[in-house]
Amino acid sequence: MREENGYDASQIQVLEGMEAVRKRPGMYIGTTSIQGLHHLVYEIVDNAIDEALGGFCHHIEVVLRDDGSVSVQDDGRGIPVGRQEQTGRSAAEVVFTVLHAGGKFGGSGYKVSGGLHGVGASVVNALSEWTRVRIFLEGRRYEMAFSRGEVTQELTDAGSSEISGTWVCFKPDPEIFEETAFDFETLQSRLRQQAFLNAGLRITLTDERDPEDEARPRSASFRYEGGIRSFVEWINRNRTPIHEPVIYLSGGKDDTVCEIALQYNDSYTENLLSFANNIATTEGGMHETGFKTALTRVLSEYGRSHNILKEDQKLSGEDVREGITAILSVKLTDAQFEGQTKTKLGNSHVRSLVDGLVAEKLSDFLEENPAVGRSILEKSVQAALAREAARKARELTRRKTALDSAALPGKLADCHETDPRLTELFIVEGDSAGGSAKGGRDSRYQAILPLWGKMLNVEKARLDKIYSNEKLMPLVTAIGAGIGTEFSLERLRYNKVILMADADVDGSHIRTLLLTFLFRFLRPLIDEGHVYIAQPPLYKMTRGRQVRYAYTDAERDRTLDELSGGDPAVRSRIDVSRNKGLGEMDAEELWETTMHPEKRTLLQVTAEDAVAADEIFTILMGDKVEPRREFIEKFAKSAINLDV
């Protein structure tokens, strides 16, 4: 029966197996962008990590091959090749062609596993142009091949073998992914993290692409006997610790084990990273709750019992975590993650386990190391004093705002639209550029906030300094969502917060200062994808009535060739001007090149790798000069030759 509106049973589609994955890849890997591309590698590596968790794997080798594919080999037990009863096919084929199939659903294959949903290998196979698998098992070598999820070579016995393990090689499908070139640095960061979380496991990354390119990293190998203790030391390498050694706590109950490593440094930022079965729990969970609660209680009790903390003083969780670098890793059977993304641990018994571990063993450590205990408590007390100063400054700011009939910053040129989902805030460097932006904008939905003067480097400042800063508080007020622990996206006044600064060294400095502030104090803005960087053109080329813009030197040269038709004489008569700053562009030019939604280029700011992001801000804006110099020397050449 056909309904009057044309919607009937014939419109209902049923997607099965690999067809569903290829039709809706975002449901399985989040995105088909560069992040989703790397997620494919993580899925296969995670399977090898599961073998390591069981004590069967000691070396994982990842190779970026010159044909655009990537291979992952482990020395684990090898995927079973026997007949799988439910399907009648080999177990290996089922693993790569059936969703939610694997040894992680209550069987005896894996006691501890991060691969909860069992979709890893099959999803990678479905989203790859081709996949090849070699299994080394019980003295034999088996091979099979696939194309876009379909079997192209049945499982065959290819002869004898003296090794055990699994080799998976796949080439991402260009029909699915926006980009298919893997980034060495991105993979290196993730693999290093896994090596830290699995003490003694060796992970090797080799890049076989462009062997003539001397600037390309060739290989990296990670193996850390110190495990998460080494992880903390590595994160703190560009900071100044206030105590030695790294504090290490471990314990377990039944099938759950917990490791904690922590060390305080002289910064004002908290860096707590938690993991469950090697999966980063970026939204926290029961293990984080247990840790935070116990840490606050233990340090408060220690401070009072040793007369460091006065009776009327009270430490908050923020106070005792200021300047901390901590890694919290739990491994358990039947891990319960909230949601497909597996970013929040829900097992309630883990909370009491972690709480008890910290209560007992951290208390013992502090009693045995009184100098360390005093250093930590003195820092926490200073943080409490600064928090109180910030509270008073916040209340003063609120009183001033309440008395001011125009609560928004005076320099803010607001938009008319009141629906935050439709609005944009341009943060512009300088009054002259702000004037051009105000004149060129679409005032219906685009707001302009000019900034001026030297901005505070918040990497070296506590929250109380922010409230008294006349450069940053107008920005906080304009955005409207609060700051620090009071930040709430529900109060956000603009969907896009766009940083618009000159394309020179000073502009880069301004952007870095702003990004540091947003990352440290308004982090959800970045995490939820609300922050963008405008890309004003570097060059303007004019031939008669033809006007073209270019954003790089290479694009300039290509545009000149197009305008001149390759004629050197014509090319020499084309007027080429370099835009030295946004203030030199009139309102119409700024709108056409940088603000017009259909013509502009915006770079979205993301922080998928929190460890890497934290490291970059520490290097660029921290106290230590040597890491910053090394960073500049390493990337100066690539920055000069940048071509987008």
N, C-alpha and C positions, 0 to 999 in steps of 0.2 A: 504493500500500500504506500503510495507516494503522498507525502503531506503537501499542503498547498504552497508552502514556502520552499519546496524542492529538497527538503532535508528528510531523508528516510534511511532505512537500514543499509541501502547501497552505499551511503556515504561513510559508513563505519569501516575503518581499516584495521586489520589485525597484523601487526608486525611481529615476526618470530625470529628468535635467535640473532644471528649476525646482522640481519636486515635491520633490526631495531637499533642496533649499535651504530650502524652506518647512517641511518636516517636521523638519529638524535644523539650524536656523539657527546654533546655537552652534558647529557644526563649521566654519563659514565666517567668523563675525564674533566668536566667543568667547563672547558673552553677549547676551541680549535686554534687558538692563538699559539704563540711561542711557549706559553706556560703549559698548555695541553700537550704540546709536542714533547716536552721534557718529562711530562707525567708518564708517558709510555715507558721511558727508560726506568723511572722509579718503580713502576709496577713489576717489571721483570726483576730488577735488583731486589725489591722487597721479598720476592719469592726465594731468592738466594739467601737473603738475610734470615728468613724463617728457618732455613737449613742450619744457619750459624747459631740461631737461638737454641736449636736442639742439640748443638754440639757436633754436627756432622760436616760443617763447612768451615774452612780456614782461610780460603782465598777466593776473592771475587774479582774478575778481570773484565773491565768495560773497554771496548775499542770503538772509536769513531772511524769508520772506514771511508776510503776515498770515493766510493760509489754512492755516498749519502746514507748508507745504512749504519746500524750500530749493533754490536754483538755483546752479549753478557754471558760469561761462563763462570760456573762455580765448581768446586770440587766436593759437592755434597753427595747424597745417595743416588741421585738420578731419578727422574720421573718414572713411576711404574709403567711397564709396557704391557702387562697382562690384560686379559679381557675384563671389561667392566660390566658387571651383571645387568644393571638397569638398561644399558644401551646396546650391549652386545658388541661394542667397539673397544679398541684398545684404550686403556686409561689415559695414555699420553694424548691420543686424538681428542678424547673427551675434554681434557684440560684446556685444549686450545680452540675448541669449537662449541662448547656448551657453557652458557652463563651459569654462575653459581655452582660450578663444579670444582671440586678440589679436596684436599685432605684436611680442611680446616673447619668442618662442621660437626664436631663432636666425635669423630673417629680417633684412632690412635696415631694418625700420621703426624700431627703437630700438637704438642702440649701447650706451647706458647706461640702465638702468631699475630702479626700485624695485619695480615690479609683477611679481614673479617668477612667480606662479601663474596669472595671467590670469583671475581669477574676480571682479575688482572690480565692473565695470559690470553684469555679469549677476546677481551676488548682490544688488546694490543694487536692481536692477529687480525681482527675485523677491520681495524683502521690502518693496516699496513698494505702497501702495494704487493709485497710478498714477505713471507716468513719462512725461515728454515730452522729446523730443530735437529740437534744431535744429542742423543742420550747415551751416556756411558754407564752401563749397569751390568754387574755380575760377570765381568770379563768380556762383554759384547758391546758393540757400537751399533746403535739404531739411528735411522734417519727418516725424516718426513718433511714435507713442504706444503705451503699453503699460499693462496693468493686471495686477498681481500676476504679472509675468513673461510674460504672454500679449500678443501683438500686437493692438492695438485699432485702429490706423491704420497701414496700410502706408506704407513710405517714399514720399514724394511730392515732386515739384519744386514749391516754393512761390514761385518767381520769382527775380529777380536779387538780387545782394548785392554790396556794395562792401567787405565785411570777410571775414576768414577766421577759422576757429576752430570751437569746439563749445560749445553751451549745453545743459546737462542739468538738468532740474527734476524733483524727485520728492517725494512725500509718504509718509513712513513708514507702514507698515500697522499700525493699532492692534490688529489680530488677532495680530500677532507681538510687538510691543514693549510692555513694561510702562508706558513713558512715551514720549510722542511730541513733547514740547516741548524744542527745542534750547536749550542754555545758551550765551549769548554769550561769557562769560568762558572757557569750555572751548575753544570754537572759536578764540577770539582767541589763546590761548596756543599752540595747535598751528600756526596760520597764521603767527604771528610767528616761530616756530621755523623753518618752511620758508623764510621770507623771509631769515633769517639764513644758512641753508645754501646759498642760491642768490643770490649777490651781484648786485644790480641788478634782480632780479625784483620787481615790484610786486604785492602781494596786498591786496585790499580786502575788508573784511567790513562789510556793511550790515544793520541790523536794522529791518525795516519793520513789526514787530508793535507793537501798543499805542502809537501815536504820541502819545497824550495823556499817557503815563507819562513824566514828566520825569526820573525816576531811572534809566530804562533807557538803557544806552549806545546811541547812535544809529549810529555807524560808527567804523571804525578802518582805517588804511591803513599798510602796512609796505613799506619799501624800504630796503635797507642796502647801500650801495656797499662798506662795509668787510667785508661778509660775516661770517665766523666771528670776526674780530677784534672786530666790533661786538657779537657774541653774548657774548663773554667780558666786555666792558665792561659790557654790560647786566646780566649775572649778578652782577658785582662792584659794582654801583652802590650797594648797601647795606652794602658792606664797605670796609675800608681797604686798598688795594693797597700792597705793600711795595716796588714798583718800577714804573717807567714806561719805555717803553711796553709794550703787550701784545706778547709775543714771537710772531712769525709765521713758520712754516716751510712750504714747499711744494716739491713735486717730483713726478716721475712716471717711469714706464717702460712702454714699449709702450702698451697701452690703459688703464693704471691710473694714476690721479693721486691725490695725497694732500695734504691741507691740515691744518695743526695750528696752533692759537692757544692760548697759555697765559699766565697771569699769577698770581703768588702774592699772597695777602692775609694779614692778621694773624690769621685764624681758625685753628682746629685741625682743620678738616674737609677732606676730599678731595672735589672735585667734578669728576669726569671723565665727560664725555658723548661717546659715540662713535656714528658713523653710517656706514652703507654705502649708497651711492646714495640718500641722504636718509632712509633707514629707520633709526630709533633701534635700535641693537644693545645692548639693556639687559643682555644676558648676556655682552657683550664679544665675544671672538673673536680671530682672528690679528692684526688691526690693533692691538688693545689690548695684546696680549702683546708685540708688537714695540716699541710705544711705552714700556711700563713697563720692559722690560728695558734698552732703550737709555738711558732717562732716568736710571735708577739708575747705570748704568755711566759715563755722561758726567759726571754731577755728582760721583761719587766720584773719578774721575780728575782733574777740575778742582780739587776740594778738596785733593787731595794735591799736585798740581803747583804750587799757589799757597800751600801751607803753612797752609791753613785747617783741614784735616783731618789729625789726627795719624796716624802710621803704624799705631798699634794701634787706631785707631777705624775702625769699619765702618758704613756707612750701609745701611739696608734700604730696600726699596721703599716701605714705609709712611713712613719718615723723609723721603724726598725728595718725597713727594706730599702731605705735610701742608700745608694751606693753599692747595693748587693749585686753580685753576679752569682746566680745559683742554677744548677742543673738538677732536675728532679726526674728520675726515671723509675717507672714501675713496670714489672713484667708479671703477667697473670694469665691464667686460663679463662676462657669465656669472657674476654673483655667486652664491656657494653659501652659502645660509643653512641653518642646522640647524633643521628643523621648520617647520610651517606658520606659526608666529608670527613667523618671520624675526627672531629676536632675538640670534642669534650667528653671526658671519661665519666661514666655514670655509676660504676660499681661502688655502692655505699660502704662496703667493708674496707675499701682502700683508705678512706678518710681516717678511720680509727687506727689503722696500721701505721700510716705516716705520722699522725699526731703522736702516737705512743713512741715511735722511733725517735722523733725530734725531742720529745720531752725527756726521754731517758738519756740518749747518747749526746745530744748537744749540751745538756746540763753537765754531764760528766766531763766533756771536753773543756768547757769554760772553767770549771773548778780546777782542772789540771793545767790550764793555760791562762792564768789570771791577767797577764799582760794583753793577750788577745781580747779577753772579755772586756777589759777596761777600754780598749781602743774602740770596740764596737759600740759599747754603751755610750761613750762620750760623743761619738758621731750621731747616735740616735737622739741623744739629748739636744744636741745642736739642731737637728732636724725638727724636733718638737718645738723649740723656740722659734725657728723660722716659720713653722706652720702657724703658730699663734700670731706672729707678725703678719703673715699673709692673710689670716682671718680678719685682723683689724683693718688691714689695707683694703680687703674686699668689702667690708662693711662700710668703710669710708667712701669707697667708689660707688656703692649702691646708694648711699645717702646723697651724694652729689648728683647722681643720675636722677633720683627721685625729685630733687629740687629743680632740675633742669627741664624746662618744658620740651626742649629738643634733645631727647636722650641719646639719639644717634650722633656719631662724630660729625663735627661741623664741616669737615672736608669731604664727607661722603655725599656723592651725587647718587641718590637712591633711584630705583626704578619704580614704575607705576604698578606693575604686576604684584599681587600679594600672595600668589600660590608659589611656595618655595620650589616646587618641582619644575617650574618654568623659568626660573631666574638665574642670573649669573652675576658674580662679583669679580671685577677686574681690580687687582691690586697693582698699582702702577708706580714705577719709580720716578719720583720728581714731580714738581708742580707743572712744568711745561708739558711733559708727556701726559700728565693728568688732564691738562686743558684740552689737548688734542683728542684724548680719549673721550672726554665729556662731549666735545663737539661732534665726534664721529659716531658715537654709540647709537644704538636703538634704545631709547629711554623707556620703552615699554617693558623690557625685561632685563636690560643690562645696567648694572650699577658700577660706579667708579669710586675707588678709594685711593687717592694719591698718598704715597709715603715720602718722607723727606729726611735728610740727615742720616747720621750713622746709627745703625740699628744695634741693639744689644745682642751679644753672642750668648744665647741661653744655655749653651753647653757648659758654661761656667757660672750659672746663676740658679738660685732657688726661686720658688714660686713667689716669695714675698717681693723679690726684685722685679718680677713681671708686672705686678699690680701697680708699682710706682713708675713704670716705664711709659713715657708719653708717646713712644713710637708704636708699641705693641698693643696697648690697651684699646686704642681706637679700632684696631683690627679685630680684637676679641669681641668688642661691642657690636661691630658691624656684622660679623658672622652670626652672633646671637646665641650660640649654643653653649656658652660657658667655657671653662678651662679646667684642666686637670681632672680630678675625681668628680667635679660638678658638671663635666661636659655631657651634653645630651643631644643626640642627633634629632630628636623630636622638636627641638627649638631652632634648628638650623634655618636661616633665612634665605639661603641661596643653594641651589642644587650644584652649581659649579663655582669653585673658587679658583680663579685663573691668575697666575703670577705672570706679570708682563713687565719685563726689564730689558735693558739694552743688550744687544748681542756682543758685548765686549767683556773685558775682565771685571770691571766694576759691576756690570749687570750680573755676571756669574756669581760674584760675591754676595750681592743682594739676594739672589735666588737661593743661594746656599744658606744664608742666615734665616731666610723665611722658612725654608724647608726644615731646617733644624728645629725651629720653633714649633712648626706644625707637627713634626714627628715626635718631639718630646712632650708637648703639652696639649695638642689637639689631635692625637694619633688616630682616633676613629675617622676623622675626615679623610685620611689617606687610606686606611683599611677599607673603607666603604666606597672608594673611588670618586671622591668629590673634588680632588685637587688636580689641576692641570697647569701646564706651562705653555704660554703663548709662544709662537715662533715667528717673530717679525723677520722680514726679508733682509738680507745683507746688501743686495744690489738692486738698483733700478736702471733699466736700459730703455733708451728712447730712440726710436727711428721714425722721424716724422710724427704721425699721430699714433703710431704703435708704441705701447708702453708694456714692458714685461718686467717681472721681478724674479729674483733668484735667491735661494736660501743657502747655497754653498758655492765655493769656487768652481766646482765641477759643473753644477747646474748653470752657472753664469756662462761658462765656455760653451756648453751645449746650446743655450739660448742664443748666444751671439752667432753661432753657426747657422741656426735656424733663421734668424733675422737677416743675416747677410747672404744666405744661400751659398755659403762657402767662399764668397768673394772677399779676399783680403782688403781690397780697396773700399768696399762697402762697409766691411766690419770696422775699419779704422774711423769711419764717420759716425758710427753709433755712439751716442752719449751714454757713458757708463758712470753712475755715481754710487758711492758706497754709503749706505745709511749709517752714520756714526751714532745715532741715538734716536729713540722714539720721539723725543722732543723736536727733532728736525723734520719729522713727517707731519704734514698738515692733517686735519681731521678726516678729509676724504681718503687720503692715502692710507691712514691707519685703519680706517673701516674696511677698505677694499682688501688690504693685505693681511690683516691680523685679527680683525674682530667680526667680519662677516661670516656667519655660520656656514655658508655654502662654499666659501673660498679659503677660509683660514686653515691653518694646521695647528692642532693642539696635541700636546704630549700628555697622556694621563700618567700621574705619579702613582706608582704601586710599591709595595714593600712586601712582596711574597716571601722573601728570605729575611726574616727579622734580624738574624745574626749578622748577615752581610750589611744590612742597612745601618744597624747600630755601629758596626765597625767603621763604615764610611764616615758617618757623622763624628765619631770619636777622632778619626784621623784628621779630618778637615778642620774641625772646630775645637779640638782638645788642646791640652797644654803642651804635649810633646811635639817637638819640632821635627825630629828625625823621621818618624813615620810619614809626616806630611810631605817632607822633601822627597822621600823615596816614592811616594804616590805620584807626585808631580812629575818626577823624572821618568817614571814608568809610562804614564799616560799622555805626556806632553805631545809626543810625536803623533799619536793617533788622534788627539784632539785637533791638531793643526790640519791633518789630512782628512778630517771627518767629511763623509759624503753621505747624505741621507736622501 
